Amino acid sequence: MELLPLFLTALALGLLGGGHCIGMCGGLMGALTLAIPAEQRHGWRLWRVLLGYNAGRIASYGMAGALIGSLGWLIQDLGLGQGLRVIAGLLMIAMGLYLANWWAGLTRIERLGRGLWKHLEPHARKLLPVSRLPQALLLGALWGWLPCGLVYSTLVWASSQGDAAVSAGLMMTFGLGTLPTLLATGLFANRMMAILKKRAVRITAGLLIILFGIWTIPGPHTAWLMGGHHGSEQHQAPHTGH
């Protein structure tokens, strides 16, 4: 299994999903920043807390990746791996349609996590206001379980690799890809939001993820997308010995 392309894809998914991240978590990030005592809202103290939030969030993505990745390994072991890849590919296509603003059905998937978040949210509120790094890390770890269709889609894709450790690593890499958007504050955040809201940018990001979703679904088109002649050579190779 070639790992580098997988990790680069996970990073790209985080970067391409920036528009969704701002819409879903931008307000929350702003609220968390305001929850920092005013005297600490500057310089290294501010960045230490902001990085703490996101480190905790990314760690929770890794934990979810390991848990669901273990389930993915079991599904692969039962011979149902192809079906899991089909589901992952369809979710990626739904994500691309959402980012391109063509279909918002992906948001319905977020309902699956609302029950869990209902139990976690009160614990998150108890950590406010945030004045210390351990608080920021723990609050970020809880924030990582906020219902999010983008995260769920990536999680299913990561779990389809059939390896808990790889799945955890992919989810953490995806989390790193979301960092530039979620760390942006003030005027820079407004500029980034303006860029990500541009129709051409949204459609380009959406189409790229749709293509990736199509590539994820098993079938003859996968070999064609990767270069059909390579697939033909592989099929002919066993005959060279006869």
C-alpha positions as CSV (number, residue, x, y, z in Angstrom):
1,M,0.0,0.0,0.0
2,E,1.5,3.3,-1.1
3,L,1.1,5.5,2.0
4,L,2.5,8.9,0.7
5,P,-0.3,9.4,-1.8
6,L,-2.9,8.6,0.9
7,F,-1.4,11.1,3.4
8,L,-1.1,13.8,0.7
9,T,-4.8,13.2,-0.2
10,A,-5.8,13.5,3.5
11,L,-3.9,16.8,3.7
12,A,-5.6,18.0,0.5
13,L,-9.0,17.1,1.8
14,G,-8.4,19.2,4.9
15,L,-7.2,22.2,2.8
16,L,-10.0,21.8,0.2
17,G,-12.7,21.6,2.9
18,G,-11.7,25.0,4.2
19,G,-15.0,26.6,3.2
20,H,-16.9,24.0,5.2
21,C,-14.6,24.5,8.2
22,I,-15.2,28.2,8.3
23,G,-19.0,27.8,8.0
24,M,-19.0,25.0,10.6
25,C,-16.3,25.9,13.1
26,G,-15.4,29.5,12.3
27,G,-18.0,30.9,14.7
28,L,-17.0,28.4,17.4
29,M,-13.3,29.3,16.9
30,G,-14.2,33.0,17.4
31,A,-16.2,32.1,20.5
32,L,-13.3,30.1,22.0
33,T,-11.0,33.0,21.3
34,L,-13.3,35.4,23.2
35,A,-13.4,32.9,26.0
36,I,-9.8,33.6,26.7
37,P,-9.3,36.2,29.4
38,A,-8.7,39.6,27.8
39,E,-5.3,40.0,29.3
40,Q,-4.1,36.8,27.5
41,R,-5.6,37.6,24.1
42,H,-2.3,38.8,22.6
43,G,1.1,37.5,21.6
44,W,2.3,34.0,22.5
45,R,-0.3,33.5,25.2
46,L,-3.1,33.7,22.6
47,W,-1.3,31.4,20.1
48,R,-0.5,28.9,22.8
49,V,-4.2,28.5,23.6
50,L,-5.3,28.5,19.9
51,L,-2.7,25.8,19.1
52,G,-3.8,23.9,22.2
53,Y,-7.4,23.9,21.0
54,N,-6.4,22.5,17.6
55,A,-3.9,20.0,19.0
56,G,-6.7,18.6,21.1
57,R,-9.1,18.6,18.1
58,I,-6.6,16.8,15.9
59,A,-5.8,14.2,18.6
60,S,-9.5,13.4,18.8
61,Y,-9.6,12.9,15.0
62,G,-6.7,10.5,15.4
63,M,-8.6,8.6,18.2
64,A,-11.7,8.4,16.0
65,G,-9.6,7.2,13.1
66,A,-8.1,4.4,15.2
67,L,-11.5,3.3,16.5
68,I,-13.3,3.4,13.1
69,G,-10.2,2.1,11.4
70,S,-10.4,-1.0,13.7
71,L,-13.9,-1.5,12.5
72,G,-12.7,-1.0,8.9
73,W,-10.1,-3.8,9.5
74,L,-12.8,-6.1,10.7
75,I,-15.0,-5.3,7.6
76,Q,-12.0,-6.0,5.4
77,D,-11.4,-9.2,7.2
78,L,-15.0,-10.3,6.5
79,G,-14.4,-9.7,2.8
80,L,-16.6,-6.6,2.7
81,G,-13.9,-4.1,2.0
82,Q,-15.1,-3.3,-1.5
83,G,-18.5,-2.2,-0.1
84,L,-16.8,0.1,2.5
85,R,-14.8,1.7,-0.3
86,V,-18.0,2.3,-2.3
87,I,-19.6,4.0,0.7
88,A,-16.4,6.1,1.2
89,G,-16.4,7.1,-2.4
90,L,-20.1,8.1,-2.4
91,L,-19.6,10.2,0.7
92,M,-16.7,11.9,-0.9
93,I,-18.9,12.7,-3.9
94,A,-21.5,14.1,-1.6
95,M,-18.8,16.2,0.1
96,G,-17.8,17.6,-3.3
97,L,-21.4,18.4,-4.2
98,Y,-21.7,20.2,-0.9
99,L,-18.5,22.3,-1.3
100,A,-19.6,23.2,-4.9
101,N,-22.9,24.3,-3.5
102,W,-24.8,21.9,-5.7
103,W,-26.4,19.6,-3.0
104,A,-26.5,19.9,0.8
105,G,-27.4,16.3,1.6
106,L,-24.1,15.8,3.4
107,T,-25.4,17.9,6.3
108,R,-28.0,15.1,7.1
109,I,-25.2,12.8,8.0
110,E,-24.2,15.2,10.8
111,R,-27.4,14.2,12.7
112,L,-25.7,10.9,13.4
113,G,-23.3,12.6,15.9
114,R,-25.7,14.9,17.6
115,G,-26.6,12.4,20.3
116,L,-23.0,12.1,21.4
117,W,-22.4,15.8,21.2
118,K,-25.4,16.4,23.4
119,H,-23.6,14.6,26.2
120,L,-20.2,16.2,25.5
121,E,-21.2,19.8,25.2
122,P,-22.0,20.4,28.9
123,H,-18.5,19.2,29.8
124,A,-17.0,21.5,27.2
125,R,-18.9,24.5,28.7
126,K,-17.4,23.8,32.1
127,L,-13.9,24.4,30.8
128,L,-14.7,28.0,29.9
129,P,-13.2,30.6,30.3
130,V,-9.9,29.1,29.1
131,S,-6.8,30.4,30.9
132,R,-4.4,27.4,30.8
133,L,-3.0,25.1,28.1
134,P,-4.4,21.9,29.7
135,Q,-7.9,23.4,29.5
136,A,-7.3,24.3,25.9
137,L,-6.1,20.8,25.0
138,L,-9.1,19.2,26.7
139,L,-11.6,21.6,25.2
140,G,-10.1,21.0,21.8
141,A,-10.3,17.2,22.3
142,L,-14.1,17.6,23.0
143,W,-14.5,20.0,20.1
144,G,-13.2,17.3,17.8
145,W,-16.4,15.3,18.3
146,L,-18.6,18.1,17.1
147,P,-20.9,16.6,14.4
148,C,-19.4,17.4,11.0
149,G,-20.2,15.8,7.6
150,L,-16.7,16.7,6.3
151,V,-15.0,14.8,9.2
152,Y,-17.4,11.8,8.9
153,S,-16.8,11.5,5.1
154,T,-13.0,11.6,5.6
155,L,-13.3,9.2,8.5
156,V,-15.1,6.5,6.4
157,W,-12.5,6.9,3.7
158,A,-9.7,6.6,6.2
159,S,-11.2,3.5,7.8
160,S,-11.6,1.9,4.3
161,Q,-7.8,1.4,4.3
162,G,-8.4,-1.5,6.8
163,D,-5.6,-0.5,9.2
164,A,-6.3,1.3,12.5
165,A,-2.9,3.0,12.7
166,V,-3.0,4.2,9.1
167,S,-6.6,5.4,9.6
168,A,-5.5,7.4,12.7
169,G,-2.6,8.9,10.9
170,L,-4.8,9.9,7.9
171,M,-7.3,11.6,10.2
172,M,-4.6,13.5,12.0
173,T,-3.1,14.6,8.7
174,F,-6.6,15.7,7.6
175,G,-6.8,17.7,10.8
176,L,-3.4,19.4,10.0
177,G,-4.9,20.4,6.6
178,T,-7.7,22.3,8.3
179,L,-5.3,24.3,10.5
180,P,-4.6,27.2,8.1
181,T,-8.3,28.0,7.9
182,L,-9.2,27.6,11.6
183,L,-6.1,29.4,12.9
184,A,-6.9,32.4,10.7
185,T,-8.3,35.3,12.8
186,G,-9.3,38.9,12.3
187,L,-8.8,40.6,8.9
188,F,-7.0,37.5,7.5
189,A,-10.0,35.3,8.3
190,N,-12.3,37.7,6.4
191,R,-10.0,37.7,3.4
192,M,-9.8,33.9,3.4
193,M,-13.6,33.6,3.8
194,A,-14.0,35.9,0.7
195,I,-11.7,33.7,-1.3
196,L,-13.3,30.4,-0.2
197,K,-16.7,31.8,-1.0
198,K,-15.9,32.6,-4.6
199,R,-17.9,30.4,-6.9
200,A,-14.9,29.3,-9.0
201,V,-12.9,28.3,-5.9
202,R,-15.9,26.3,-4.4
203,I,-16.6,24.5,-7.7
204,T,-12.9,23.7,-8.2
205,A,-12.6,22.2,-4.7
206,G,-15.8,20.4,-5.1
207,L,-14.9,18.9,-8.5
208,L,-11.5,17.7,-7.2
209,I,-13.1,15.9,-4.3
210,I,-15.8,14.4,-6.6
211,L,-13.0,13.0,-8.8
212,F,-11.3,11.6,-5.8
213,G,-14.6,10.0,-4.7
214,I,-15.0,8.4,-8.1
215,W,-11.4,7.1,-7.9
216,T,-12.1,5.7,-4.5
217,I,-15.0,3.5,-5.7
218,P,-13.6,0.2,-6.9
219,G,-14.0,-0.5,-10.6
220,P,-12.2,-0.5,-14.0
221,H,-12.3,3.3,-14.1
222,T,-9.8,3.3,-11.2
223,A,-7.1,1.8,-13.4
224,W,-8.0,4.2,-16.2
225,L,-7.7,7.2,-13.9
226,M,-4.3,6.0,-12.8
227,G,-3.2,5.3,-16.3
228,G,-4.9,2.4,-18.1
229,H,-1.8,1.1,-19.8
230,H,-0.3,0.3,-16.4
231,G,-3.3,-1.9,-15.6
232,S,-3.0,-3.6,-19.0
233,E,0.7,-4.4,-18.4
234,Q,-0.1,-5.9,-15.0
235,H,-2.8,-8.2,-16.5
236,Q,-0.4,-9.3,-19.3
237,A,2.6,-9.9,-17.0
238,P,1.5,-13.4,-15.8
239,H,1.5,-14.6,-19.4
240,T,5.2,-13.7,-20.0
241,G,6.3,-16.9,-18.4
242,H,4.4,-19.2,-20.7
